[in-house]
Amino acid sequence: MTFILDASVVGKYLVSEADSDKARALILDWERGKTDVKAPEILVAEVASLLRKRVLRRLIPPLWAMELFQRFEDLRVPLERIEGLAGAALALSLKYHHSVYDGLYAAMAFRTGAELITADEKLCTALQGSGVLVRLLSDWN
């Protein structure tokens, strides 16, 4: 099965917090070939942004943020171009009251028939009944 990873999952993989164990298990399953994962190319910028936010909140030091970003890049999550997804992302964001960035992950999941894995409870709840397959990271086993 193929899963679309959003930045919230990668953030939990990189920085220990609630459900980090589940994010690591998901990534480990992918590394072992048990699942496939991919993401829209926006993932790179979103991971950099979430690491910056953790630095600003003094949760991690800047040097550690840079090391964690390198760890993320070393994962080499398969990325797909967002070209052709933006219109669908905008429609989803307007209908379900979330950012266009979240809409890109949802649109990719919808277009490919893959399941979106997110740690964002509000996004998961909003997308229920949308036709997008979505699972909360905390439900990963």
C-alpha positions in Angstrom: 0.0 0.0 0.0 1.1 3.5 -0.7 0.9 6.3 1.9 1.2 10.0 1.4 3.2 11.5 4.3 2.6 15.1 5.4 5.1 17.3 7.2 3.4 16.6 10.6 4.4 13.0 10.3 8.0 13.8 9.3 8.2 16.3 12.1 7.3 13.6 14.6 9.9 11.2 13.0 12.6 13.8 13.4 11.8 15.3 16.9 10.7 13.1 19.8 7.2 14.0 20.9 3.8 12.2 21.1 3.4 9.6 18.4 7.1 9.8 17.3 7.3 6.1 17.8 4.5 5.6 15.3 6.1 7.9 12.8 9.4 6.0 13.2 7.5 2.7 12.7 5.9 3.9 9.5 9.2 5.1 8.1 10.9 1.9 9.2 8.2 -0.1 7.4 8.9 1.9 4.2 12.7 1.5 4.6 12.1 -2.3 4.9 10.0 -2.3 1.8 6.7 -3.2 3.6 5.0 0.0 2.4 5.5 2.7 -0.2 5.5 6.4 0.8 5.6 9.6 -1.2 4.7 13.2 -0.8 4.3 16.4 -2.8 7.4 18.4 -3.3 6.1 21.0 -0.8 7.2 18.6 1.9 10.8 19.8 1.8 9.8 23.5 2.5 7.3 22.4 5.1 9.8 20.3 7.0 12.3 23.2 7.0 9.5 25.5 8.3 8.5 23.2 11.1 12.1 22.8 12.2 12.4 26.6 12.2 9.3 26.9 14.4 10.7 24.5 16.9 13.9 26.6 17.0 11.8 29.8 17.6 9.9 28.1 20.4 13.3 27.1 21.9 12.5 23.4 21.6 15.6 22.6 19.7 18.8 24.6 19.0 19.5 25.9 15.5 22.4 23.5 14.8 20.2 20.6 15.7 17.6 21.8 13.3 20.1 21.8 10.5 21.2 18.3 11.5 17.6 17.1 11.6 17.0 18.6 8.2 19.9 16.7 6.8 18.5 13.5 8.3 15.2 14.3 6.5 17.0 14.8 3.2 18.9 11.6 3.7 15.6 9.7 3.9 15.0 10.6 0.3 11.2 10.4 0.5 9.9 10.1 -3.1 8.5 13.5 -4.0 6.1 14.3 -6.7 5.7 17.6 -8.5 2.8 19.8 -7.4 2.1 20.9 -10.9 -1.5 19.9 -11.7 -2.5 19.6 -8.0 -2.9 23.2 -7.0 -6.4 23.7 -8.4 -7.7 20.6 -6.6 -5.8 21.7 -3.5 -7.4 25.1 -3.6 -10.9 23.5 -4.0 -10.3 21.2 -1.1 -8.9 24.0 1.1 -11.9 26.2 0.4 -14.4 23.4 1.0 -12.8 21.9 4.1 -11.3 25.1 5.6 -7.7 24.2 5.6 -4.6 25.6 4.0 -3.7 25.0 0.4 -0.6 23.3 1.6 -2.7 20.7 3.4 -4.8 20.6 0.3 -1.8 19.5 -1.8 -1.3 16.4 0.4 -5.0 15.7 0.2 -5.3 16.2 -3.5 -2.3 14.0 -4.1 -3.9 11.2 -2.0 -7.2 11.6 -3.8 -5.5 11.6 -7.3 -3.4 8.5 -6.5 -5.8 6.6 -4.4 -3.2 6.5 -1.7 -3.9 7.0 2.0 -2.8 10.3 3.6 -1.1 9.9 6.9 -1.2 13.0 9.1 -0.7 13.9 12.8 -3.0 16.9 12.3 -6.3 15.9 14.0 -8.1 18.9 12.7 -7.2 18.0 9.1 -8.1 14.4 9.5 -11.5 15.3 11.0 -12.1 17.9 8.3 -11.4 15.5 5.5 -13.8 12.8 6.7 -16.4 12.2 4.0 -14.4 14.1 1.4 -13.4 11.0 -0.6 -9.8 11.4 0.5 -8.4 8.4 2.3 -6.9 9.8 5.5 -5.6 8.3 8.7 -4.4 9.9 11.9 -0.8 8.9 12.7 -1.9 8.0 16.3 -4.0 5.2 14.7 -1.0 3.7 12.9 -0.1 0.2 14.2 
